[in-house]
Amino acid sequence: MSDYEWFKKAVYDLTKIDLNAYKEKQMKRRIDTLIGKYEAKGYDEFAGMLKKDREVLNTFVNYLTINVSEFFRNPDQWRLMDQQMVPELMGKFGKNLKIWSAACSTGDEPYTIVMLLSKHVPLNQINILATDLDTVAIAKAKLGVYNEKEISGVPSEFKSKYFTKTPDGMFAVSNDIKSRVTFKQADLLRDPYPKNYHLIVCRNVLIYFTEEAKDITFRKYYEALAPGGILFIGATEQIINYKDIGFERKNSFYYERPSK
């Protein structure tokens, strides 16, 4: 057994995170960077540090997750959501849509969804579940404070309405928006999925998963959707076997669980 194979087992025993589900080359590169930072002499010594030091373990778990997120990323896809998907979903399910932002990172995505939905319904009718593995990212999401670059993609109508500039030059998202999102820690590879959701948004995360882990996750999303519900994935992703799973493809990045 190689050192890395042994290390993956040690990590699973400690955290229940299965590193086999992530592409090995990318994951090893991230872990090797962290090992260098802590000046450990390899996987064995680093595993010992993870067992002994809770702070190192928390840093490791949070470092594993890939936090690349931004408001209104790929604007054309959000425009399609605004003009077609949301009206369709509200036509089927009414105005109180059940929405899950999976792997929500630092909150950019669930807050984007709330702002977009605010064009269709009053804010008090909007409730988003947002989950991520990374507790540090969730803490930043709950805080809801971003720098100018991070909110550069927010349309001016929302920027002026829902963000306030702080004395230190940051931008705080309004409590009216924050209160519509419930953040929870969850592992897509291990934890049970919620059920009967009308819209699931999971973008630019599964590209780091192995093909097998991707397939399992897409199948779980299918089961988590209500019939007629929609899965919205990232611009760098595709569900190659969507027909086998049962999805109908509405657009390059939108997949529907058929009503029948």
PyRosetta script that sets phi, psi and omega in degrees:
from pyrosetta import init, pose_from_sequence

init()
pose = pose_from_sequence("MSDYEWFKKAVYDLTKIDLNAYKEKQMKRRIDTLIGKYEAKGYDEFAGMLKKDREVLNTFVNYLTINVSEFFRNPDQWRLMDQQMVPELMGKFGKNLKIWSAACSTGDEPYTIVMLLSKHVPLNQINILATDLDTVAIAKAKLGVYNEKEISGVPSEFKSKYFTKTPDGMFAVSNDIKSRVTFKQADLLRDPYPKNYHLIVCRNVLIYFTEEAKDITFRKYYEALAPGGILFIGATEQIINYKDIGFERKNSFYYERPSK")
pose.set_psi(1, 129.4)
pose.set_omega(1, -179.5)
pose.set_phi(2, -71.5)
pose.set_psi(2, 163.1)
pose.set_omega(2, 178.9)
pose.set_phi(3, -58.6)
pose.set_psi(3, -39.3)
pose.set_omega(3, -177.3)
pose.set_phi(4, -70.3)
pose.set_psi(4, -38.4)
pose.set_omega(4, 176.9)
pose.set_phi(5, -60.9)
pose.set_psi(5, -43.9)
pose.set_omega(5, 178.8)
pose.set_phi(6, -63.7)
pose.set_psi(6, -41.6)
pose.set_omega(6, -179.1)
pose.set_phi(7, -62.3)
pose.set_psi(7, -41.6)
pose.set_omega(7, 179.2)
pose.set_phi(8, -59.8)
pose.set_psi(8, -40.0)
pose.set_omega(8, 178.9)
pose.set_phi(9, -67.3)
pose.set_psi(9, -41.5)
pose.set_omega(9, 179.6)
pose.set_phi(10, -62.3)
pose.set_psi(10, -40.8)
pose.set_omega(10, 179.3)
pose.set_phi(11, -65.6)
pose.set_psi(11, -41.0)
pose.set_omega(11, 179.0)
pose.set_phi(12, -62.9)
pose.set_psi(12, -43.0)
pose.set_omega(12, 179.5)
pose.set_phi(13, -61.7)
pose.set_psi(13, -35.3)
pose.set_omega(13, -178.0)
pose.set_phi(14, -79.7)
pose.set_psi(14, -41.1)
pose.set_omega(14, -167.6)
pose.set_phi(15, -121.5)
pose.set_psi(15, -14.5)
pose.set_omega(15, -172.4)
pose.set_phi(16, 66.0)
pose.set_psi(16, 16.4)
pose.set_omega(16, 173.3)
pose.set_phi(17, -89.0)
pose.set_psi(17, 125.2)
pose.set_omega(17, -176.6)
pose.set_phi(18, -94.8)
pose.set_psi(18, 99.8)
pose.set_omega(18, -178.7)
pose.set_phi(19, -67.8)
pose.set_psi(19, -15.8)
pose.set_omega(19, 176.8)
pose.set_phi(20, -63.7)
pose.set_psi(20, -21.0)
pose.set_omega(20, -177.1)
pose.set_phi(21, -81.3)
pose.set_psi(21, -10.6)
pose.set_omega(21, -179.4)
pose.set_phi(22, -103.7)
pose.set_psi(22, 148.4)
pose.set_omega(22, 177.7)
pose.set_phi(23, -58.4)
pose.set_psi(23, 125.8)
pose.set_omega(23, -168.3)
pose.set_phi(24, -63.7)
pose.set_psi(24, -43.2)
pose.set_omega(24, -174.9)
pose.set_phi(25, -60.7)
pose.set_psi(25, -47.7)
pose.set_omega(25, -179.3)
pose.set_phi(26, -66.1)
pose.set_psi(26, -42.4)
pose.set_omega(26, -177.2)
pose.set_phi(27, -68.4)
pose.set_psi(27, -41.8)
pose.set_omega(27, 178.8)
pose.set_phi(28, -61.4)
pose.set_psi(28, -39.4)
pose.set_omega(28, -179.0)
pose.set_phi(29, -62.6)
pose.set_psi(29, -42.2)
pose.set_omega(29, 178.7)
pose.set_phi(30, -65.7)
pose.set_psi(30, -44.0)
pose.set_omega(30, -178.5)
pose.set_phi(31, -66.8)
pose.set_psi(31, -40.5)
pose.set_omega(31, 179.4)
pose.set_phi(32, -62.1)
pose.set_psi(32, -35.7)
pose.set_omega(32, 177.1)
pose.set_phi(33, -62.9)
pose.set_psi(33, -42.3)
pose.set_omega(33, -179.4)
pose.set_phi(34, -69.7)
pose.set_psi(34, -38.8)
pose.set_omega(34, 176.7)
pose.set_phi(35, -59.6)
pose.set_psi(35, -41.3)
pose.set_omega(35, 177.6)
pose.set_phi(36, -63.7)
pose.set_psi(36, -40.2)
pose.set_omega(36, -179.4)
pose.set_phi(37, -61.5)
pose.set_psi(37, -40.1)
pose.set_omega(37, -179.0)
pose.set_phi(38, -89.5)
pose.set_psi(38, 1.9)
pose.set_omega(38, 176.9)
pose.set_phi(39, 56.1)
pose.set_psi(39, 37.5)
pose.set_omega(39, 175.0)
pose.set_phi(40, -81.2)
pose.set_psi(40, 154.9)
pose.set_omega(40, -176.4)
pose.set_phi(41, -95.3)
pose.set_psi(41, 35.8)
pose.set_omega(41, 178.0)
pose.set_phi(42, 126.7)
pose.set_psi(42, -178.3)
pose.set_omega(42, -175.3)
pose.set_phi(43, -63.1)
pose.set_psi(43, -38.3)
pose.set_omega(43, -176.9)
pose.set_phi(44, -62.3)
pose.set_psi(44, -50.5)
pose.set_omega(44, -178.4)
pose.set_phi(45, -66.3)
pose.set_psi(45, -37.8)
pose.set_omega(45, -179.2)
pose.set_phi(46, -67.2)
pose.set_psi(46, -38.5)
pose.set_omega(46, 177.0)
pose.set_phi(47, -60.2)
pose.set_psi(47, -39.3)
pose.set_omega(47, 176.6)
pose.set_phi(48, -61.3)
pose.set_psi(48, -40.2)
pose.set_omega(48, 178.3)
pose.set_phi(49, -64.5)
pose.set_psi(49, -39.7)
pose.set_omega(49, -179.7)
pose.set_phi(50, -63.4)
pose.set_psi(50, -37.1)
pose.set_omega(50, -179.1)
pose.set_phi(51, -71.2)
pose.set_psi(51, -34.9)
pose.set_omega(51, -172.8)
pose.set_phi(52, -88.8)
pose.set_psi(52, -31.7)
pose.set_omega(52, -169.7)
pose.set_phi(53, -118.5)
pose.set_psi(53, 110.0)
pose.set_omega(53, -176.4)
pose.set_phi(54, -62.2)
pose.set_psi(54, -34.8)
pose.set_omega(54, -178.6)
pose.set_phi(55, -66.6)
pose.set_psi(55, -41.6)
pose.set_omega(55, 177.7)
pose.set_phi(56, -64.5)
pose.set_psi(56, -40.4)
pose.set_omega(56, 179.6)
pose.set_phi(57, -62.6)
pose.set_psi(57, -45.7)
pose.set_omega(57, 179.2)
pose.set_phi(58, -62.5)
pose.set_psi(58, -42.1)
pose.set_omega(58, 178.0)
pose.set_phi(59, -60.9)
pose.set_psi(59, -42.3)
pose.set_omega(59, -179.7)
pose.set_phi(60, -62.3)
pose.set_psi(60, -49.0)
pose.set_omega(60, -178.4)
pose.set_phi(61, -60.8)
pose.set_psi(61, -44.0)
pose.set_omega(61, -178.9)
pose.set_phi(62, -70.1)
pose.set_psi(62, -29.6)
pose.set_omega(62, 179.5)
pose.set_phi(63, -73.5)
pose.set_psi(63, -28.4)
pose.set_omega(63, 179.7)
pose.set_phi(64, -62.8)
pose.set_psi(64, -34.3)
pose.set_omega(64, -175.2)
pose.set_phi(65, -77.8)
pose.set_psi(65, 142.9)
pose.set_omega(65, -174.2)
pose.set_phi(66, -97.5)
pose.set_psi(66, 101.3)
pose.set_omega(66, -175.1)
pose.set_phi(67, -95.7)
pose.set_psi(67, 84.9)
pose.set_omega(67, 174.0)
pose.set_phi(68, -120.1)
pose.set_psi(68, 108.3)
pose.set_omega(68, -175.9)
pose.set_phi(69, -148.3)
pose.set_psi(69, 153.6)
pose.set_omega(69, 173.9)
pose.set_phi(70, -158.5)
pose.set_psi(70, 154.7)
pose.set_omega(70, 179.2)
pose.set_phi(71, -66.8)
pose.set_psi(71, 136.0)
pose.set_omega(71, 175.7)
pose.set_phi(72, 50.7)
pose.set_psi(72, 41.9)
pose.set_omega(72, 177.6)
pose.set_phi(73, -63.9)
pose.set_psi(73, 134.5)
pose.set_omega(73, -173.0)
pose.set_phi(74, 57.9)
pose.set_psi(74, 71.8)
pose.set_omega(74, -173.0)
pose.set_phi(75, -53.5)
pose.set_psi(75, -34.6)
pose.set_omega(75, -179.8)
pose.set_phi(76, -59.6)
pose.set_psi(76, -36.6)
pose.set_omega(76, -179.4)
pose.set_phi(77, -70.8)
pose.set_psi(77, -35.1)
pose.set_omega(77, 176.7)
pose.set_phi(78, -71.8)
pose.set_psi(78, -33.1)
pose.set_omega(78, 176.4)
pose.set_phi(79, -62.4)
pose.set_psi(79, -41.2)
pose.set_omega(79, 177.5)
pose.set_phi(80, -63.6)
pose.set_psi(80, -39.7)
pose.set_omega(80, 176.1)
pose.set_phi(81, -59.0)
pose.set_psi(81, -46.5)
pose.set_omega(81, -176.7)
pose.set_phi(82, -65.8)
pose.set_psi(82, -45.5)
pose.set_omega(82, -170.6)
pose.set_phi(83, -88.2)
pose.set_psi(83, -26.7)
pose.set_omega(83, -175.8)
pose.set_phi(84, -121.4)
pose.set_psi(84, -54.4)
pose.set_omega(84, -170.1)
pose.set_phi(85, -67.8)
pose.set_psi(85, -47.2)
pose.set_omega(85, -179.1)
pose.set_phi(86, -62.8)
pose.set_psi(86, -48.3)
pose.set_omega(86, 176.7)
pose.set_phi(87, -57.9)
pose.set_psi(87, -40.0)
pose.set_omega(87, 178.3)
pose.set_phi(88, -62.5)
pose.set_psi(88, -47.2)
pose.set_omega(88, -177.7)
pose.set_phi(89, -63.9)
pose.set_psi(89, -40.2)
pose.set_omega(89, 178.8)
pose.set_phi(90, -69.1)
pose.set_psi(90, -30.1)
pose.set_omega(90, 174.3)
pose.set_phi(91, -64.7)
pose.set_psi(91, -34.2)
pose.set_omega(91, -179.7)
pose.set_phi(92, -84.3)
pose.set_psi(92, -44.2)
pose.set_omega(92, -167.1)
pose.set_phi(93, -113.0)
pose.set_psi(93, -2.8)
pose.set_omega(93, -175.0)
pose.set_phi(94, 87.9)
pose.set_psi(94, -175.8)
pose.set_omega(94, -170.6)
pose.set_phi(95, -86.9)
pose.set_psi(95, -13.8)
pose.set_omega(95, 178.2)
pose.set_phi(96, -93.9)
pose.set_psi(96, 75.1)
pose.set_omega(96, -176.0)
pose.set_phi(97, -73.7)
pose.set_psi(97, 140.4)
pose.set_omega(97, 172.8)
pose.set_phi(98, -90.5)
pose.set_psi(98, 115.2)
pose.set_omega(98, -173.3)
pose.set_phi(99, -126.9)
pose.set_psi(99, 135.4)
pose.set_omega(99, 178.1)
pose.set_phi(100, -122.0)
pose.set_psi(100, 121.2)
pose.set_omega(100, 171.3)
pose.set_phi(101, -97.1)
pose.set_psi(101, 101.8)
pose.set_omega(101, -175.7)
pose.set_phi(102, -91.0)
pose.set_psi(102, 140.3)
pose.set_omega(102, -174.1)
pose.set_phi(103, 55.5)
pose.set_psi(103, 58.2)
pose.set_omega(103, -169.3)
pose.set_phi(104, -78.4)
pose.set_psi(104, -8.5)
pose.set_omega(104, 177.8)
pose.set_phi(105, 54.7)
pose.set_psi(105, -129.0)
pose.set_omega(105, -171.9)
pose.set_phi(106, -89.0)
pose.set_psi(106, 15.7)
pose.set_omega(106, 171.8)
pose.set_phi(107, 95.9)
pose.set_psi(107, -6.9)
pose.set_omega(107, -177.8)
pose.set_phi(108, -55.2)
pose.set_psi(108, -42.7)
pose.set_omega(108, -174.0)
pose.set_phi(109, -72.0)
pose.set_psi(109, -51.1)
pose.set_omega(109, 178.7)
pose.set_phi(110, -61.7)
pose.set_psi(110, -35.8)
pose.set_omega(110, 177.7)
pose.set_phi(111, -68.5)
pose.set_psi(111, -33.6)
pose.set_omega(111, 173.7)
pose.set_phi(112, -60.0)
pose.set_psi(112, -45.0)
pose.set_omega(112, -179.0)
pose.set_phi(113, -61.7)
pose.set_psi(113, -44.1)
pose.set_omega(113, -179.8)
pose.set_phi(114, -61.2)
pose.set_psi(114, -46.4)
pose.set_omega(114, -179.0)
pose.set_phi(115, -61.3)
pose.set_psi(115, -42.9)
pose.set_omega(115, 179.9)
pose.set_phi(116, -63.6)
pose.set_psi(116, -44.1)
pose.set_omega(116, -179.7)
pose.set_phi(117, -66.3)
pose.set_psi(117, -25.8)
pose.set_omega(117, -178.3)
pose.set_phi(118, -64.2)
pose.set_psi(118, -15.4)
pose.set_omega(118, 174.9)
pose.set_phi(119, -77.1)
pose.set_psi(119, -16.7)
pose.set_omega(119, -173.4)
pose.set_phi(120, -109.3)
pose.set_psi(120, -32.5)
pose.set_omega(120, -177.4)
pose.set_phi(121, -142.8)
pose.set_psi(121, 160.6)
pose.set_omega(121, 174.3)
pose.set_phi(122, -61.2)
pose.set_psi(122, 149.2)
pose.set_omega(122, -177.8)
pose.set_phi(123, -56.4)
pose.set_psi(123, -35.8)
pose.set_omega(123, -176.3)
pose.set_phi(124, -70.3)
pose.set_psi(124, -3.7)
pose.set_omega(124, 175.4)
pose.set_phi(125, -99.2)
pose.set_psi(125, 3.7)
pose.set_omega(125, -175.3)
pose.set_phi(126, -106.1)
pose.set_psi(126, 129.8)
pose.set_omega(126, 176.1)
pose.set_phi(127, -140.5)
pose.set_psi(127, 119.5)
pose.set_omega(127, -178.6)
pose.set_phi(128, -116.0)
pose.set_psi(128, 132.9)
pose.set_omega(128, 168.0)
pose.set_phi(129, -92.4)
pose.set_psi(129, 128.4)
pose.set_omega(129, 179.9)
pose.set_phi(130, -128.0)
pose.set_psi(130, 126.1)
pose.set_omega(130, -177.0)
pose.set_phi(131, -127.4)
pose.set_psi(131, 151.3)
pose.set_omega(131, 174.5)
pose.set_phi(132, -157.5)
pose.set_psi(132, 156.2)
pose.set_omega(132, 177.5)
pose.set_phi(133, -76.3)
pose.set_psi(133, -29.7)
pose.set_omega(133, -169.7)
pose.set_phi(134, -87.9)
pose.set_psi(134, 113.2)
pose.set_omega(134, -178.9)
pose.set_phi(135, -68.8)
pose.set_psi(135, -30.6)
pose.set_omega(135, 178.8)
pose.set_phi(136, -68.0)
pose.set_psi(136, -42.7)
pose.set_omega(136, 177.4)
pose.set_phi(137, -62.8)
pose.set_psi(137, -41.9)
pose.set_omega(137, 179.5)
pose.set_phi(138, -63.7)
pose.set_psi(138, -39.8)
pose.set_omega(138, 178.6)
pose.set_phi(139, -61.4)
pose.set_psi(139, -41.4)
pose.set_omega(139, 177.7)
pose.set_phi(140, -66.4)
pose.set_psi(140, -39.7)
pose.set_omega(140, 179.4)
pose.set_phi(141, -60.9)
pose.set_psi(141, -45.0)
pose.set_omega(141, -179.8)
pose.set_phi(142, -64.2)
pose.set_psi(142, -36.0)
pose.set_omega(142, 178.2)
pose.set_phi(143, -65.7)
pose.set_psi(143, -42.6)
pose.set_omega(143, 174.8)
pose.set_phi(144, 68.8)
pose.set_psi(144, 36.6)
pose.set_omega(144, 179.0)
pose.set_phi(145, -120.0)
pose.set_psi(145, 129.0)
pose.set_omega(145, -172.6)
pose.set_phi(146, -134.2)
pose.set_psi(146, 156.9)
pose.set_omega(146, 176.1)
pose.set_phi(147, -86.3)
pose.set_psi(147, 174.3)
pose.set_omega(147, -173.9)
pose.set_phi(148, -61.0)
pose.set_psi(148, -39.5)
pose.set_omega(148, -179.5)
pose.set_phi(149, -65.1)
pose.set_psi(149, -39.6)
pose.set_omega(149, -176.7)
pose.set_phi(150, -65.4)
pose.set_psi(150, -28.4)
pose.set_omega(150, -179.2)
pose.set_phi(151, -104.1)
pose.set_psi(151, 15.0)
pose.set_omega(151, -176.6)
pose.set_phi(152, -61.7)
pose.set_psi(152, -27.0)
pose.set_omega(152, -179.0)
pose.set_phi(153, -83.8)
pose.set_psi(153, -5.9)
pose.set_omega(153, -178.0)
pose.set_phi(154, -74.5)
pose.set_psi(154, 125.7)
pose.set_omega(154, 177.5)
pose.set_phi(155, -56.2)
pose.set_psi(155, 145.7)
pose.set_omega(155, -174.3)
pose.set_phi(156, -57.3)
pose.set_psi(156, -34.1)
pose.set_omega(156, -179.3)
pose.set_phi(157, -61.0)
pose.set_psi(157, -37.2)
pose.set_omega(157, 179.1)
pose.set_phi(158, -82.0)
pose.set_psi(158, -35.7)
pose.set_omega(158, -177.5)
pose.set_phi(159, -60.2)
pose.set_psi(159, -45.8)
pose.set_omega(159, -177.7)
pose.set_phi(160, -72.7)
pose.set_psi(160, -29.4)
pose.set_omega(160, -175.5)
pose.set_phi(161, -84.1)
pose.set_psi(161, -37.9)
pose.set_omega(161, -168.3)
pose.set_phi(162, -117.7)
pose.set_psi(162, 2.6)
pose.set_omega(162, 178.4)
pose.set_phi(163, -124.4)
pose.set_psi(163, 141.9)
pose.set_omega(163, 176.3)
pose.set_phi(164, -121.3)
pose.set_psi(164, 132.3)
pose.set_omega(164, 178.8)
pose.set_phi(165, -75.9)
pose.set_psi(165, 131.7)
pose.set_omega(165, -179.0)
pose.set_phi(166, -91.1)
pose.set_psi(166, 164.6)
pose.set_omega(166, -179.3)
pose.set_phi(167, -57.2)
pose.set_psi(167, -27.7)
pose.set_omega(167, -179.1)
pose.set_phi(168, -93.2)
pose.set_psi(168, 15.3)
pose.set_omega(168, 173.5)
pose.set_phi(169, 85.3)
pose.set_psi(169, 7.4)
pose.set_omega(169, 176.4)
pose.set_phi(170, -90.2)
pose.set_psi(170, 176.2)
pose.set_omega(170, -179.6)
pose.set_phi(171, -127.4)
pose.set_psi(171, 121.5)
pose.set_omega(171, -178.1)
pose.set_phi(172, -100.5)
pose.set_psi(172, 128.1)
pose.set_omega(172, 176.9)
pose.set_phi(173, -73.8)
pose.set_psi(173, 144.1)
pose.set_omega(173, -172.9)
pose.set_phi(174, -67.4)
pose.set_psi(174, 152.3)
pose.set_omega(174, 176.8)
pose.set_phi(175, -62.3)
pose.set_psi(175, -28.2)
pose.set_omega(175, 177.4)
pose.set_phi(176, -59.7)
pose.set_psi(176, -36.6)
pose.set_omega(176, 178.1)
pose.set_phi(177, -80.3)
pose.set_psi(177, -47.2)
pose.set_omega(177, -176.8)
pose.set_phi(178, -58.6)
pose.set_psi(178, -37.8)
pose.set_omega(178, -175.2)
pose.set_phi(179, -68.0)
pose.set_psi(179, -11.7)
pose.set_omega(179, -178.5)
pose.set_phi(180, -88.9)
pose.set_psi(180, -3.9)
pose.set_omega(180, -175.9)
pose.set_phi(181, -118.3)
pose.set_psi(181, 132.0)
pose.set_omega(181, 173.2)
pose.set_phi(182, -106.8)
pose.set_psi(182, 117.2)
pose.set_omega(182, -178.8)
pose.set_phi(183, -96.9)
pose.set_psi(183, 136.9)
pose.set_omega(183, 177.2)
pose.set_phi(184, -141.6)
pose.set_psi(184, 149.2)
pose.set_omega(184, 173.1)
pose.set_phi(185, -81.4)
pose.set_psi(185, 133.8)
pose.set_omega(185, 177.4)
pose.set_phi(186, -157.8)
pose.set_psi(186, 147.1)
pose.set_omega(186, 178.5)
pose.set_phi(187, -105.7)
pose.set_psi(187, 115.2)
pose.set_omega(187, -178.9)
pose.set_phi(188, -59.7)
pose.set_psi(188, -27.2)
pose.set_omega(188, -175.4)
pose.set_phi(189, -87.2)
pose.set_psi(189, -11.5)
pose.set_omega(189, -172.2)
pose.set_phi(190, -130.3)
pose.set_psi(190, -39.4)
pose.set_omega(190, -171.9)
pose.set_phi(191, -81.7)
pose.set_psi(191, 153.8)
pose.set_omega(191, 177.2)
pose.set_phi(192, -65.9)
pose.set_psi(192, 148.8)
pose.set_omega(192, -179.6)
pose.set_phi(193, -92.9)
pose.set_psi(193, 147.2)
pose.set_omega(193, 173.6)
pose.set_phi(194, -67.5)
pose.set_psi(194, 168.7)
pose.set_omega(194, -173.9)
pose.set_phi(195, -121.7)
pose.set_psi(195, 159.3)
pose.set_omega(195, 171.7)
pose.set_phi(196, 59.1)
pose.set_psi(196, 41.9)
pose.set_omega(196, 177.2)
pose.set_phi(197, -88.2)
pose.set_psi(197, 144.8)
pose.set_omega(197, -178.7)
pose.set_phi(198, -86.2)
pose.set_psi(198, -29.6)
pose.set_omega(198, 179.1)
pose.set_phi(199, -144.8)
pose.set_psi(199, 129.5)
pose.set_omega(199, 172.6)
pose.set_phi(200, -119.5)
pose.set_psi(200, 127.8)
pose.set_omega(200, 177.8)
pose.set_phi(201, -113.4)
pose.set_psi(201, 118.0)
pose.set_omega(201, 177.1)
pose.set_phi(202, -143.4)
pose.set_psi(202, 104.2)
pose.set_omega(202, -169.1)
pose.set_phi(203, -125.2)
pose.set_psi(203, 133.1)
pose.set_omega(203, 171.4)
pose.set_phi(204, 60.8)
pose.set_psi(204, 35.7)
pose.set_omega(204, 176.0)
pose.set_phi(205, -118.5)
pose.set_psi(205, -44.4)
pose.set_omega(205, -174.4)
pose.set_phi(206, -69.3)
pose.set_psi(206, -11.0)
pose.set_omega(206, 176.0)
pose.set_phi(207, -62.9)
pose.set_psi(207, -18.8)
pose.set_omega(207, 179.8)
pose.set_phi(208, -91.8)
pose.set_psi(208, -5.2)
pose.set_omega(208, -179.1)
pose.set_phi(209, -88.3)
pose.set_psi(209, 156.1)
pose.set_omega(209, 170.5)
pose.set_phi(210, -68.3)
pose.set_psi(210, 164.3)
pose.set_omega(210, -179.9)
pose.set_phi(211, -60.3)
pose.set_psi(211, -38.3)
pose.set_omega(211, -179.6)
pose.set_phi(212, -66.3)
pose.set_psi(212, -43.9)
pose.set_omega(212, 179.9)
pose.set_phi(213, -65.7)
pose.set_psi(213, -38.0)
pose.set_omega(213, 176.5)
pose.set_phi(214, -59.2)
pose.set_psi(214, -48.6)
pose.set_omega(214, -177.4)
pose.set_phi(215, -59.1)
pose.set_psi(215, -45.1)
pose.set_omega(215, 179.4)
pose.set_phi(216, -60.8)
pose.set_psi(216, -43.5)
pose.set_omega(216, -177.0)
pose.set_phi(217, -66.8)
pose.set_psi(217, -44.0)
pose.set_omega(217, 179.3)
pose.set_phi(218, -62.6)
pose.set_psi(218, -37.8)
pose.set_omega(218, 178.1)
pose.set_phi(219, -66.0)
pose.set_psi(219, -37.5)
pose.set_omega(219, 177.4)
pose.set_phi(220, -67.5)
pose.set_psi(220, -37.9)
pose.set_omega(220, 176.2)
pose.set_phi(221, -62.2)
pose.set_psi(221, -41.2)
pose.set_omega(221, 178.5)
pose.set_phi(222, -56.9)
pose.set_psi(222, -46.4)
pose.set_omega(222, -179.5)
pose.set_phi(223, -68.0)
pose.set_psi(223, -28.3)
pose.set_omega(223, -178.4)
pose.set_phi(224, -77.3)
pose.set_psi(224, -20.1)
pose.set_omega(224, -179.9)
pose.set_phi(225, -81.4)
pose.set_psi(225, 144.1)
pose.set_omega(225, 167.9)
pose.set_phi(226, -71.6)
pose.set_psi(226, 150.7)
pose.set_omega(226, 173.8)
pose.set_phi(227, -54.0)
pose.set_psi(227, 128.7)
pose.set_omega(227, -174.9)
pose.set_phi(228, 94.8)
pose.set_psi(228, -7.5)
pose.set_omega(228, 179.9)
pose.set_phi(229, -77.2)
pose.set_psi(229, 164.2)
pose.set_omega(229, -173.1)
pose.set_phi(230, -126.1)
pose.set_psi(230, 139.4)
pose.set_omega(230, 171.8)
pose.set_phi(231, -105.8)
pose.set_psi(231, 129.6)
pose.set_omega(231, 179.9)
pose.set_phi(232, -113.6)
pose.set_psi(232, 116.7)
pose.set_omega(232, -177.8)
pose.set_phi(233, -112.7)
pose.set_psi(233, 177.5)
pose.set_omega(233, -173.2)
pose.set_phi(234, -81.6)
pose.set_psi(234, 162.7)
pose.set_omega(234, -176.6)
pose.set_phi(235, -67.4)
pose.set_psi(235, -18.0)
pose.set_omega(235, 179.8)
pose.set_phi(236, -96.8)
pose.set_psi(236, 5.5)
pose.set_omega(236, -172.7)
pose.set_phi(237, -118.8)
pose.set_psi(237, 160.7)
pose.set_omega(237, 171.6)
pose.set_phi(238, -154.9)
pose.set_psi(238, 153.2)
pose.set_omega(238, 176.0)
pose.set_phi(239, -103.9)
pose.set_psi(239, 96.7)
pose.set_omega(239, -173.6)
pose.set_phi(240, -62.5)
pose.set_psi(240, -41.2)
pose.set_omega(240, -176.2)
pose.set_phi(241, -102.5)
pose.set_psi(241, 36.6)
pose.set_omega(241, -174.4)
pose.set_phi(242, -59.2)
pose.set_psi(242, -32.9)
pose.set_omega(242, -179.9)
pose.set_phi(243, -67.6)
pose.set_psi(243, -38.7)
pose.set_omega(243, 178.2)
pose.set_phi(244, -62.1)
pose.set_psi(244, -38.1)
pose.set_omega(244, -179.5)
pose.set_phi(245, -70.9)
pose.set_psi(245, -33.4)
pose.set_omega(245, -179.3)
pose.set_phi(246, 122.2)
pose.set_psi(246, -4.5)
pose.set_omega(246, -179.2)
pose.set_phi(247, -71.0)
pose.set_psi(247, 152.7)
pose.set_omega(247, 164.5)
pose.set_phi(248, -109.9)
pose.set_psi(248, 136.7)
pose.set_omega(248, -177.1)
pose.set_phi(249, -89.3)
pose.set_psi(249, 119.2)
pose.set_omega(249, -179.3)
pose.set_phi(250, -90.5)
pose.set_psi(250, -27.4)
pose.set_omega(250, -174.7)
pose.set_phi(251, -166.9)
pose.set_psi(251, 171.4)
pose.set_omega(251, -178.2)
pose.set_phi(252, -51.2)
pose.set_psi(252, -33.2)
pose.set_omega(252, -172.6)
pose.set_phi(253, -123.6)
pose.set_psi(253, 6.7)
pose.set_omega(253, 178.6)
pose.set_phi(254, -120.5)
pose.set_psi(254, 126.6)
pose.set_omega(254, -179.3)
pose.set_phi(255, -127.2)
pose.set_psi(255, 136.4)
pose.set_omega(255, -175.2)
pose.set_phi(256, -111.6)
pose.set_psi(256, 138.5)
pose.set_omega(256, 166.3)
pose.set_phi(257, -83.9)
pose.set_psi(257, 114.3)
pose.set_omega(257, -173.5)
pose.set_phi(258, -59.0)
pose.set_psi(258, 151.3)
pose.set_omega(258, -179.8)
pose.set_phi(259, -69.6)
pose.set_psi(259, -27.0)
pose.set_omega(259, -178.8)
pose.set_phi(260, -121.7)
pose.dump_pdb("model.pdb")
